[in-house]
Amino acid sequence: MELKDRLVLQLTKNPGQKASELATKLRADRKEINRILVTELNDRFEQDNSYRWNLILPTSHDESMKSHSGISDTPLSRLCRYYLACLGQDDLEEVSTWARSRYDYDYVELNTVPLGEIDRLLQKPEVSSLLATTRGDHLTKILYLGYPVCIHTFTSRSGDLIYRLEPVLFLPVQFDQPRNRGNASLSIDYPMINTSVLKRYSNSDRESLMGELVQLEEELGYMNSNPEVPELDEVAHRLYSIRKEWPWRERCDGGLLRNIPLINELDEPGIYNRAVLMSAERRPYTEGLEIELQHLSNLKESAYSHSILGNLVNGNIPERESVTNELHPLLEVLPMNEEQRQAINRSLTEPLTIITGPPGTGKSQVVTNLLINAAWQGKKVLFASKNNKAVDVVEIRVNSLGSRPILMRMGSGEYYQKLCDHIQGLLSTTSDTEQIQEYESTLAKYQDSKRKMEEINSEFDRVIEMRNKVDKLEQSVEHLRDEFGPDITQHIRSNLNKNWREQFSTFYKALSQNDKSKQSLFGRLLWPFIRKSRFAKLENVFHSIQKGLSEIGLSSNINLTEDTKLDYYYDLANNINFRLCEVEKISDYFQALVDLQTAESFESINKKKRQLFDEVSDNSKQLWTSWLKIHASNVFHENRQLLTQYAAALKMIIESGDGRTSSKVTNKFHSLHKSVSKLLPCWAVTSLSARGKLPFISGYYDLVVIDEASQCDIASALPLLYRAKSAVIIGDRQQLSHISRIQKRQDQQLLERFGLVDHFLHWAYATNSLFEMTHSFAKSDDTVNLRDHHRSHADIINFSNKYFYEGYLRIATNYERLKMPKFGHRKTPAVRWIDVKGQTIRPTNGSAINPQEATTVIDELIRLFLEQGYQGTVGVVSPFRAQANLIRERFAKNDDLYNLMDQSEFLSDTVHRFQGDERDIMVFSPVISKGAQEQTISFLRSERNLFNVAITRARASLVVVGDLGTTKQCGVDYLEKFASYVEELEERTKEKTDTSHFSEFGPRYPQSIDRARVSDWEIILYEALYGEGIRTFPQYPVEQYKLDLAVVKGARQLDIEVDGERYHKDWTGELCRKDQIRNQRLYELGWDVLRFWVYEVRDDLDNCVNRVKCWVEKVHDSSNLPP
């Protein structure tokens, strides 16, 4: 029986079989089976989208034709395959090359469609030559297998007919070594569909192309749950059968390829039954990522379950109790605030920590101290960022803090050379007994300073507790003040040590002796004989307590009949008891107030703390330097041969250049690197360059730190998270976010295709960044918000603080470090708006420009640099690239300005170039003015976060050059609010009270001061001080602060703060921190600070006035001392 007949019989008995299954049963070649079914039996059998062959029936159902998957179906596998699809579609690359060329061809025509093993094919001379063109030093080409192929023609400008070759379906050829070297294999995933072919034959534009692609993939079976991946020729046969309307010039039959005429001789456009190996440009930055995602997709769950990636994928972040490591208190090589310490403590002990770092809040300090502490505690840590500059900055900062480098930067070229230098330096390290003794001595000093800091913190907490206790007690006696009156209240305060109950004890005893029921049996028998004497004694005692009654505000009635007196005495006893309870409350309040007044003040504690910060930081630096010497010597003495080999391999790679090192040396280097990685605790890498440079082992690192995670896509972080046991994710969702070209609808379709909609929506590639995804797993205490802002003038950061950060930033900027521009004697806010009525122009092929704004920007730069001689750095930012380019071109045309470019670090660009950077002055050109199109406005509406980044790059001054009126009603919410903010800022600056007018203030608190900002207690203290001859200046401006009351005596200045705003509110660490920041800045400016609690002003006003008097007298005495 012929094969054709046996095939019909087999499929008639058992329909729904694949060609491979039929080939096994019939002991025939699979290609021959496919050829017969496609060419000779296509009228009797059809192939479904599971690639199974069935009889053609009036109705055919695929549901019963399910298959077992040949692909791993773990959650991670589906995620990885989803991300690989996203990366492939993120930029719809059109794979093509010249079908005819006067030079070497980028393709080789094949006689068969290779399946599975491809290494032998690559040995053929013509294929080997093609492969060699993809192995150059700086080439970014990849080898593809394409089948079938499309010939596309077009006419050049010179009138020549041009022929292009496009594979309709293609598979990348994968190699197990970089630069297309080593063993080769074809990708086992579904063939990719060339979007250039699909776009042409479906008449789709870019917006609708993805819909066409998804529909075609569904028809080809790509959407099936867990299908066995079909071979390339099978997919091609299926495509041929479902897209008959496409211009097929030859029947699609992978078993019978044609090669006459050759591809370069084909004249007619259309699709041909030809197969090619071709080279095409690849996205070089994602090649390593795609390979590692492919590896991850093949893992069993047990292989990744103990990494932080496994925890995230399984949605199970383990609980871990906080660890107090007494052997390793935090090193503060760079000074830290409370949130920064909290961030590092959590990062070193918890599996997942999220750190939110708004602009200027010290993220780099956290990263630096975190890496240093991780190394000191013996942890292996990996630092990564998508931004190359961010990794460079951290590497330089960490390694500059010690005598030896500790953070090893992996990369190529210069990074290999730097790593080699580090290893060579470490090999020469030695240590002796003296260095060990120095380390032990430094450690003891450090531990002593940390102990002192703990004591100060305990004292600080104790004062907060005392203050809050006073506040609660004061509230509890508030209603008693009127009831007792000021005289009795003051009397109670003057007798805090008095036992108020003792003076009434005889009365209670006498009253008890007049109660027959309380007597003994003998007393009750004698009661008729002793009653009168007992009562007489009670009356005598009653008369003796009259003074005591008046002291607690009780009066007595002595004109009572004998019948009513006893009842009256009983009622009086109850009233005395109730009254004494109230007296004790008042007494407790005053005693607590005395304790608070006599405790060490916040200001005194803060001064000690500030001094100790410097000591802790100095001791930390010394300890870190000493530890580096000991650690290097201990580690490298025991592993000298290993490191010598590693350094030699590095030298060979550097000297030979990338891609020209022998495979044996390269393999040896990677083998050695795995061992060396265990010896060196800290490594740094960009997120897309980890492959081949870091061990690809689950949980290899104790900790991975990923910076700028708001800009990082989830896909590129997966291999990093796989390598670590725990993760620290640092970002700010109010700044630049991850950018993807994939449309949201397209992303949703891919999520559906890989079965991720139900449980992994928050992993969506186009929707969420790594920061947002990981943040969804964090409990409230897993997230640390950095809050102290140190970069910008308050006028600049206050807008972002209010509109982007809900007011939770604390402004701690040191104005002395700001290079403020000069404006003569005129007071000018740090944010200025130069109003320009320009014209918005949007060319048909570019972004918007505003020439008038550009001219004014250059005029302002001339005023700053050439007329004023400004010495700071300046940047110009615009939402529109064309505008930034225009300003840059005009800047370059002015020779005087151009000569200052390097000195001023001048840059004119869009905000993406400024991320992570800053300038003394930033100039913002919004472009919006007359003529702005809806397209331009719509673009700006979507750029809210970019605006936040743009304005927060400025340290000292932010200059806006634009149409103020148009901006205030442009329909872009944040721009309208910002324009109004700048106007209000200008108005407030004009209204600021000049200190020369303070002499006009009289005995009454000035009416000109905004009472909304002032408490009644400040007014009382002001007037009391004035009455004693002490002139104070209310709401005195010092930088970004307004002081409650200020005393200025020549060069000596006193800030008087009254706790009015927090009256009857608990003090928290947050309120204390704001006061600490202000006080620290005032100390730096030479101010003294006195704080008065409201309770002191209310109940001890004379003492408050006397304390200020003492300060004034002390200043007066010191000014009279001889020089």
Secondary structure, DSSP 8 states (H G I E B T S, - for coil): --HHHHHHHHHHHS-SB-HHHHHHHHT--HHHHHHHHHHTSTTTEEE-TTS-EEE--SS---TT-----SS--SHHHHHHHHHHHHHHHHTT----EESS-SS--SEEEESS---S--HHHHTSHHHHHHHHTT-SSS--EEEEEE-SEEEEEEE-TTS-EEEEEEESEEEEEEEEETTTEEEEEE--S--EE-HHHHHHHHT--HHHHHHHHHHHHHHTTTTSSS-----HHHHHHHHHHH-TTS-BSS---TTS---SS-GGG--S-EEES-EEEEEEE--HHHHHHHHHHHHHHT--HHHHTTSHHHHHHTT----------TTS----SS---HHHHHHHHHHHH-SEEEEE--TTS-HHHHHHHHHHHHHHTT--EEEEES-HHHHHHHHHHHHTTSSS--EEE--STHHHHHHHHHHHHHHT----HHHHHHHHHHHHHHHHHHHHHHHHHHHHHHHHHHHHHHHHHHHHHTTHHHHHHHHHHHHHHHTTT--TTGGGHHHHHHHHHT-GGGS-HHHHHTHHHHHHHHHHHHHHHHHHTHHHHHHTT--------HHHHHHHHHHHHHHHHHHHHHHHHHHHHHHHHHHHHHS--HHHHHHHHHHHHHHHHHHHHHHHHHHHHHHHHHHHHHTHHHHHHHHHHHHHHHHH-TT-S-HHHHHHHHHHHHHHHHH--EEEEETTS-TTTS---TT-EEEEEEESGGG--HHHHHHHHHTEEEEEEEE-TTS------S-HHHHHHHHHHTT-TTT-GGG-TTT--HHHHHHTT--GGGEEE--EE-SS-HHHHHHHHHHTSTT--EE---GGGS-----TT----SEEEEE---B-B--TTS--B-HHHHHHHHHHHHIIIIIS---S-EEEE-SSHHHHHHHHHHHHHSHHHHTTHHHHT-EEE-GGGGTT--EEEEEE----SBT--HHHHHHHHTTHHHHHHHHTTEEEEEEEEE-HHHHHTSS-HHHHHHHHHHHHHHHHHHHS--GGGGGG--SS--TTS-GGG--HHHHHHHHHHHHTT---EEEEEETTEEEEEEEEETTEEEEEEETTTTTTS---HHHHHHHHHHHHHHHHTTEEEEEE-HHHHHH-HHHHHHHHHHHHHHHHHHHTS--
